[in-house]
Amino acid sequence: MTNRLDDTMRFHQTALNARAYRQQVIASNIANADTPNFKARDVDFRAALAGALGGKTADIAMKTTSRRHIGGAAGGTFDASLKYRNEEQGAVDGNTVNMDVERAAFAENSVQYQASVTFINGLLTSMQRAVQGQ
């Protein structure tokens, strides 16, 4: 029984990590909306989660710009290969960030993150009730 619970919780933990990382990427796109030649990126959530569940895991390495920086991992256990978004309308400065697309993706990802958290809370509440005999 604990194996099934552990597997379920590990699945949701991986999904939440992938959603959180995607939220960071989208926020980075929004923050760089006025940066010349910035290319908007995104994480394919479905592929990242499938890769993590299929055993293709890779830590997300932190970028260092100096040899004196401390190396480390961001704690992700999924294949977070970033993809560039298709350019819908070109900008004179070469920036491919479309604020409408980014805001919609940010809101959608936030709702899905909250739904996952709500599902986990429901799962833990039902487990607690089962243990208490209610």
Phi and psi in degrees as a GROMACS rama.xvg file:
@    title "Ramachandran Plot"
@    xaxis  label "Phi"
@    yaxis  label "Psi"
@TYPE xy
-67.445  -29.4871  THR-2
-62.0105  -44.7165  ASN-3
-65.3339  -39.3775  ARG-4
-66.6237  -42.794  LEU-5
-61.5664  -43.6668  ASP-6
-62.8578  -41.3463  ASP-7
-64.9765  -45.4321  THR-8
-67.0314  -36.8311  MET-9
-64.8997  -39.8295  ARG-10
-59.703  -48.7233  PHE-11
-68.5913  -34.7438  HIS-12
-63.3788  -43.3636  GLN-13
-64.1144  -41.6481  THR-14
-63.9996  -42.5399  ALA-15
-66.2116  -38.8574  LEU-16
-62.443  -41.838  ASN-17
-66.0858  -41.543  ALA-18
-64.4875  -42.2827  ARG-19
-64.021  -41.5035  ALA-20
-65.606  -40.8893  TYR-21
-62.5497  -37.8223  ARG-22
-63.366  -38.069  GLN-23
-64.9755  -41.1405  GLN-24
-64.7636  -43.7243  VAL-25
-65.8575  -40.8622  ILE-26
-62.3473  -36.6522  ALA-27
-64.3631  -40.2016  SER-28
-60.6696  -44.7761  ASN-29
-64.7447  -41.2812  ILE-30
-65.6241  -27.6825  ALA-31
-102.08  23.8789  ASN-32
-62.0139  -26.7437  ALA-33
-105.819  8.98522  ASP-34
-84.0199  122.726  THR-35
-61.0241  139.076  PRO-36
64.1643  16.4296  ASN-37
-77.9556  134.053  PHE-38
-106.372  122.789  LYS-39
-65.5105  138.841  ALA-40
-127.206  164.664  ARG-41
-155.094  160.96  ASP-42
-104.153  132.336  VAL-43
-79.5701  97.2924  ASP-44
-59.2135  -44.8461  PHE-45
-61.2074  -44.6903  ARG-46
-68.2691  -38.4055  ALA-47
-64.4484  -43.5713  ALA-48
-68.6599  -41.9041  LEU-49
-63.0587  -39.5007  ALA-50
-64.372  -40.2823  GLY-51
-67.4714  -40.2695  ALA-52
-74.3188  -25.8784  LEU-53
-86.2873  0.473604  GLY-54
97.6838  -7.24387  GLY-55
-83.686  85.8944  LYS-56
-112.931  150.219  THR-57
-150.381  134.074  ALA-58
-69.7753  147.661  ASP-59
-86.7639  112.389  ILE-60
-78.7545  141.853  ALA-61
-80.721  141.738  MET-62
-80.7622  131.151  LYS-63
-117.103  142.714  THR-64
-111.863  -0.191891  THR-65
-142.811  151.52  SER-66
-67.4075  -20.0838  ARG-67
-83.6824  -7.86995  ARG-68
-69.7188  146.769  HIS-69
-82.6461  127.954  ILE-70
-76.6525  163.408  GLY-71
176.041  178.577  GLY-72
-122.546  150.112  ALA-73
-80.711  1.14408  ALA-74
90.0215  5.01021  GLY-75
-80.5586  146.849  GLY-76
-126.714  44.3265  THR-77
-141.123  160.247  PHE-78
-78.979  101.846  ASP-79
-104.175  50.6541  ALA-80
-70.3123  123.1  SER-81
-79.6365  142.365  LEU-82
-114.921  147.214  LYS-83
-84.1702  140.566  TYR-84
-76.9709  149.932  ARG-85
-70.312  138.078  ASN-86
-76.7915  121.765  GLU-87
-88.9516  -41.9362  GLU-88
-142.293  121.398  GLN-89
-69.582  146.361  GLY-90
-109.189  154.204  ALA-91
-63.2125  -35.165  VAL-92
-86.6237  2.23203  ASP-93
86.8715  2.35537  GLY-94
-77.0567  135.343  ASN-95
-108.387  11.8262  THR-96
-77.1793  124.067  VAL-97
-108.981  110.311  ASN-98
-60.529  -34.3604  MET-99
-64.396  -43.7866  ASP-100
-64.8475  -42.9115  VAL-101
-65.6309  -44.0034  GLU-102
-63.5518  -41.3632  ARG-103
-64.7155  -43.8016  ALA-104
-65.1528  -38.9975  ALA-105
-62.4825  -47.6182  PHE-106
-64.7575  -44.2433  ALA-107
-61.8066  -44.6254  GLU-108
-65.2247  -37.4813  ASN-109
-63.3918  -44.1035  SER-110
-63.7095  -42.0069  VAL-111
-67.6426  -36.0917  GLN-112
-62.7678  -47.5894  TYR-113
-63.6009  -36.6941  GLN-114
-63.503  -40.5663  ALA-115
-64.5712  -41.8178  SER-116
-63.9847  -42.1658  VAL-117
-62.4502  -40.7192  THR-118
-63.9197  -42.476  PHE-119
-63.2783  -43.2233  ILE-120
-60.7362  -41.1414  ASN-121
-63.6902  -41.1183  GLY-122
-62.1698  -45.6345  LEU-123
-67.9508  -36.1846  LEU-124
-64.5408  -43.3289  THR-125
-66.7532  -35.6489  SER-126
-66.266  -39.8285  MET-127
-64.6247  -41.3995  GLN-128
-65.1046  -37.2415  ARG-129
-66.4078  -38.9747  ALA-130
-68.6466  -37.5974  VAL-131
-78.3605  -10.9568  GLN-132
80.9841  28.1865  GLY-133
